[in-house]
Structure formats: C-alpha cells, structure tokens
Amino acid sequence: MDNGSPVVSDEMLQVALHELNEEQYKCVTLFYLKKRSYQEISEITGYPMLKVKSYIQNGKRNLKLNIQRKIKEADSTNAR
C-alpha cells in the first residue's frame, strides 16, 4: 500500500541517526529501537528525566530533518 511517503532504507536511517548529537542518538536509539522507558533511559545514561524527554523530542525532529535532507539529495542526484 503506497501512502505517498518515500521509502527510507535501513542504511539511510542509520546514517541519519549517526548525524544526531551523542545525547540525542543514545536517547532516540534506546527509546525507539530498544523500547526503553524514560525512566530506564535516565538510569542507563545518567541524564535527568527532563533531559531525556528533551533529547528524544529534539532527536526525533532532527532525525526527520536529516532523512528529509537525504531524500532530497537522493532525488536531485537521481534526476541528473
């Protein structure tokens, strides 16, 4: 089923994830990929709970921006 959203490869996702700063990378990875709770992430990383929430929110936004940029770059490369 095509909903009009571009397909993001695993490689593109990994590259975009690694472009996040260290704190955002750790928190986003633990929350979305390892299915850890805010409390668990706080305990694992030593970051305060409010920072964990902030890193996840900002990391998710930055990840989306990184992926959108990569899709745009790929589209412009393929159009040549």
C-alpha beads as a LAMMPS data file, in Angstrom:
LAMMPS data file: protein, C-alpha beads

80 atoms
79 bonds

1 atom types
1 bond types

-500.0 500.0 xlo xhi
-500.0 500.0 ylo yhi
-500.0 500.0 zlo zhi

Masses

1 110.0

Atoms # bond

1 1 1 0.000 0.000 0.000
2 1 1 1.559 3.280 -1.140
3 1 1 0.687 6.247 1.048
4 1 1 2.877 8.658 -0.914
5 1 1 5.691 8.622 1.651
6 1 1 9.155 7.909 0.328
7 1 1 10.781 4.641 1.333
8 1 1 13.663 5.076 3.767
9 1 1 16.325 2.382 3.585
10 1 1 17.922 0.928 6.699
11 1 1 21.223 2.436 5.563
12 1 1 19.688 5.907 5.204
13 1 1 18.129 5.608 8.656
14 1 1 21.430 4.528 10.227
15 1 1 23.354 7.377 8.597
16 1 1 20.700 9.899 9.693
17 1 1 20.752 8.507 13.246
18 1 1 24.530 8.849 13.460
19 1 1 24.262 12.507 12.444
20 1 1 22.422 13.266 15.701
21 1 1 24.470 14.533 18.616
22 1 1 25.579 11.885 21.107
23 1 1 22.834 12.561 23.680
24 1 1 20.038 12.529 21.103
25 1 1 21.444 9.413 19.441
26 1 1 21.586 7.496 22.732
27 1 1 18.099 8.514 23.854
28 1 1 16.376 8.033 20.485
29 1 1 18.033 4.639 19.995
30 1 1 17.137 3.436 23.483
31 1 1 13.549 4.717 23.275
32 1 1 12.535 3.726 19.730
33 1 1 14.811 0.798 18.894
34 1 1 15.385 -0.765 22.317
35 1 1 11.884 0.092 23.617
36 1 1 13.189 1.514 26.910
37 1 1 11.099 3.830 29.109
38 1 1 12.100 7.383 30.007
39 1 1 12.979 6.147 33.493
40 1 1 15.155 3.332 32.155
41 1 1 16.934 5.696 29.766
42 1 1 17.563 8.127 32.616
43 1 1 19.066 5.320 34.708
44 1 1 21.180 3.959 31.820
45 1 1 22.552 7.314 30.657
46 1 1 22.581 9.258 33.912
47 1 1 20.675 12.100 32.221
48 1 1 17.880 13.762 34.227
49 1 1 14.361 12.717 33.165
50 1 1 13.529 16.132 31.648
51 1 1 16.729 15.997 29.571
52 1 1 15.839 12.505 28.354
53 1 1 12.435 13.743 27.170
54 1 1 14.048 16.755 25.512
55 1 1 16.740 14.675 23.782
56 1 1 14.099 12.290 22.433
57 1 1 11.824 15.086 21.201
58 1 1 14.658 17.069 19.616
59 1 1 16.329 13.923 18.314
60 1 1 13.115 12.782 16.622
61 1 1 12.731 16.194 14.973
62 1 1 16.373 16.264 13.858
63 1 1 16.178 12.688 12.594
64 1 1 13.184 13.637 10.458
65 1 1 15.048 16.660 9.085
66 1 1 18.149 14.550 8.357
67 1 1 16.070 11.966 6.496
68 1 1 14.186 14.617 4.514
69 1 1 17.513 16.177 3.502
70 1 1 18.895 12.797 2.422
71 1 1 15.785 12.032 0.354
72 1 1 16.050 15.433 -1.320
73 1 1 19.755 14.837 -2.040
74 1 1 18.995 11.392 -3.473
75 1 1 16.196 12.795 -5.637
76 1 1 18.428 15.547 -7.025
77 1 1 21.193 13.012 -7.739
78 1 1 18.762 10.655 -9.484
79 1 1 17.303 13.493 -11.558
80 1 1 20.675 14.139 -13.217

Bonds

1 1 1 2
2 1 2 3
3 1 3 4
4 1 4 5
5 1 5 6
6 1 6 7
7 1 7 8
8 1 8 9
9 1 9 10
10 1 10 11
11 1 11 12
12 1 12 13
13 1 13 14
14 1 14 15
15 1 15 16
16 1 16 17
17 1 17 18
18 1 18 19
19 1 19 20
20 1 20 21
21 1 21 22
22 1 22 23
23 1 23 24
24 1 24 25
25 1 25 26
26 1 26 27
27 1 27 28
28 1 28 29
29 1 29 30
30 1 30 31
31 1 31 32
32 1 32 33
33 1 33 34
34 1 34 35
35 1 35 36
36 1 36 37
37 1 37 38
38 1 38 39
39 1 39 40
40 1 40 41
41 1 41 42
42 1 42 43
43 1 43 44
44 1 44 45
45 1 45 46
46 1 46 47
47 1 47 48
48 1 48 49
49 1 49 50
50 1 50 51
51 1 51 52
52 1 52 53
53 1 53 54
54 1 54 55
55 1 55 56
56 1 56 57
57 1 57 58
58 1 58 59
59 1 59 60
60 1 60 61
61 1 61 62
62 1 62 63
63 1 63 64
64 1 64 65
65 1 65 66
66 1 66 67
67 1 67 68
68 1 68 69
69 1 69 70
70 1 70 71
71 1 71 72
72 1 72 73
73 1 73 74
74 1 74 75
75 1 75 76
76 1 76 77
77 1 77 78
78 1 78 79
79 1 79 80
